[in-house]
Amino acid sequence: MACEKPVISTGLPGVKAIAGDKVMYAANHKRYKEKIEFLFNDEELRREMGKSGREFVVENHDWEKIVKKLEYLLEKVRYENTLCAK
């Protein structure tokens, strides 16, 4: 997704929770082959999925945003530990 390419994945709950409809899903090798052929034959869809995936990554997985979320969590844990220690 970050490389602006369409993605085909298994339907694992974690993948679905993060990627949602930005990814094509295939449950087995036959479906995977079908998805590859489908994308191969639809250049516009490949470009749309690539662009949409890239936008999703930039908006949701930017390092500055990740660091801010991590800092928030660490501060929250530190604060809760301070309360528990009293």
N, C-alpha and C positions, 0 to 999 in steps of 0.2 A: 504494500500500500504506500509506504513512504517513497518508493521509487516510481510512483504513478503508474503502476501496473495492476491489472485485475487479479484478484486472489480467489482461489478455490480452496476450500478447507473442509475438514470433517465437521460435523455438527456438534462438536463438544460444547457443553453448556458455557464454559469460560470464554470460548471464542465467540459464541453467539451473544453473550452478555456484553462483550467489549465491541465487537465489530458489527453486530446487528445485521442490517440489510446491505452493508457495504461490501459483503463477501458472498460469493456463490458457495453453496454447500453440496457436498457429495458424500453419500453414505458408504459407497463401495467403489471398487476400481472401475466397474462398468459405468456408473454415474459420473465418475471423475472424467473418464474418457469422453462421455457425452458433453460434459461442460466444456472441456478443452475444445472439442470440435465446434460447439456452439459459438464460443468466443472467437475461434479462428475464422469463422464465417461471418462475423458481425463486427467490423472495424469500429463502427460508431459506438457500440456497447463497450468495446474494450477501452476506447478513449474516455467515455463517460465514467466507467467504473474506476479507471486509473485516476482521473481528475478528482472524482468524489472521494476516493480513498486517500489521496494525497492531502486534500483539504481536511479530511477527518483527522489524519495524523498530526498535521500542523496545529489544528485547533485543540486537540485533546492530549497530545503526547509531546508537546514542546518541553524541552529541558527546564526552562524557567518556571513553567507551570508545575512540573513534577517536583522541582525543588521546593516551591512554595507550599505544595501539599504536604511534602515530607516535613518541612519545618513546622507547619501547623500541627501535624500529628505528634512530632517530638515535643513541642511546647505543651500540648494537651496532656501527654503522658507525664511530663515533668510536673505540671500543675497538679494532676491527680495524685501523683506520688507524694507531693508535698502535703496535700490534704490528708492522705492516709497515714503519714508519718506523725501527725499531730495527735 
